[in-house]
Amino acid sequence: MLMLVSLCILAMLLSGLLTGWLRRYALAASLIDIPNARSSHKLPTPRGGGLSIVIVFLLGLLALFGLDLLAGSVLWALLGAGAIVAITGFLDDHGHIAARWRLLVHFCAAAWGLYCLGGLPTIILPVLGLSILTLDLGWIGQLLAALYLVWLLNLYNFMDGIDGIASIEAITVSVGAALLYAIQAEANTLWGVPVLLTMTVVGFLVWNFPPAKIFMGDAGSGFLGIVLGLLSIQAAWVNPLFLWSWLILLAVFITDATWTLFRRLLRGEKVYQAHCSHAYQYAARFYGSHKKVTLTVAVINLVWLLPLALGVALNQINAGFALLLAYLPLIVLAIVFRAGQRESV
């Protein structure tokens, strides 16, 4: 326990120091986000700071493995898939990689992660009124799992559009996951990884909290998306109900990004082009504050979604009912804040 606590504190300090160095590097290399009509920020800001999360977290995983606190399959899943996504994002931050090639690499990363974890396990269907209905989806389940991972890493990139929001999401979701594991006897050895991720992102958030001194960039946001997705599938192997708990914890990002995507697809827009029509972006403009929206996401995650996720994990709330309670209010919020509506700019 003492070694794990020390490792997490060290990860936070290293992440903060490395982010500061990356900020100086970005300024020297002119790796700057210049505000335009589709931006949510007003001042030129360095980007690429999320690389600190990648480096420190992966080193921390190696340390956990060396301390016999992490299974080799999980290490290789996170290390391989995370590195592939981060390197691709880093190259895209410094230049441009065509969307089709990025997507191909993302599917390769998802396939690697699923292979290492053993694929998608048998799941419990969240059917209202039924306590247990298990289903082995076979190869269809593996395809759906790959699509889920690729969508999660891309939506995390889409949702990294205002100061601190992607960091706060990763921190609150990881804290929630650690609590899920801590209260379950069969999973109480798994909480080290989400706690390590939490502390690593906290070090970065010192620089990214509104007003941000550096942005995360594609390397960091895509990395967080694939890592959180793989951790949710790993959790399902321990307890099938954990998968639905994870989907509840991630509901804010999944709802906003998916609702926005569907509305843009219905209009025939090129969904890979930059835009600022997510609900959180409209909300930030309406309130004139990134901080208010980012902190509201934290409150929703910890006060509303986390209790639902815990209830599902403890089998005290039907998973289907909990998913409705989690997602329906967020869909309403997405509609209220015009997620996916055509921009006037």
Stockholm file with secondary structure:
# STOCKHOLM 1.0

chainA/1-345         MLMLVSLCILAMLLSGLLTGWLRRYALAASLIDIPNARSSHKLPTPRGGGLSIVIVFLLGLLALFGLDLLAGSVLWALLGAGAIVAITGFLDDHGHIAARWRLLVHFCAAAWGLYCLGGLPTIILPVLGLSILTLDLGWIGQLLAALYLVWLLNLYNFMDGIDGIASIEAITVSVGAALLYAIQAEANTLWGVPVLLTMTVVGFLVWNFPPAKIFMGDAGSGFLGIVLGLLSIQAAWVNPLFLWSWLILLAVFITDATWTLFRRLLRGEKVYQAHCSHAYQYAARFYGSHKKVTLTVAVINLVWLLPLALGVALNQINAGFALLLAYLPLIVLAIVFRAGQRESV
#=GR chainA/1-345 SS CHHHHHHHHHHHHHHHHHHHHHHHHHHHTTCEECCCTTCSCSSCEECCTTHHHHHHHHHHHHHHHHTTCSCHHHHHHHHHHHHHHHHHHHHHHHSCCCHHHHHHHHHHHHHHHHHHHTSCCCEECCCTTCSCCEECCHHHHHHHHHHHHHHHHHHHHHHCCSTTHHHHHHHHHHHHHHHHHHTCGGGTTSTHHHHHHHHHHHHHHHHHSSSCSSCCHHHHHHHHHHHHHHHHHHHHHHCHHHHHHHHHHTHHHHHHHHHHHHHHHHTTCCTTSCCCCSHHHHHHHHHTCHHHHHHHHHHIIIIIIHHHHHHHHTTSSCHHHHHHHHHHHHHHHHHHTTTTCCCCC
#=GC SS_cons         CHHHHHHHHHHHHHHHHHHHHHHHHHHHTTCEECCCTTCSCSSCEECCTTHHHHHHHHHHHHHHHHTTCSCHHHHHHHHHHHHHHHHHHHHHHHSCCCHHHHHHHHHHHHHHHHHHHTSCCCEECCCTTCSCCEECCHHHHHHHHHHHHHHHHHHHHHHCCSTTHHHHHHHHHHHHHHHHHHTCGGGTTSTHHHHHHHHHHHHHHHHHSSSCSSCCHHHHHHHHHHHHHHHHHHHHHHCHHHHHHHHHHTHHHHHHHHHHHHHHHHTTCCTTSCCCCSHHHHHHHHHTCHHHHHHHHHHIIIIIIHHHHHHHHTTSSCHHHHHHHHHHHHHHHHHHTTTTCCCCC
//
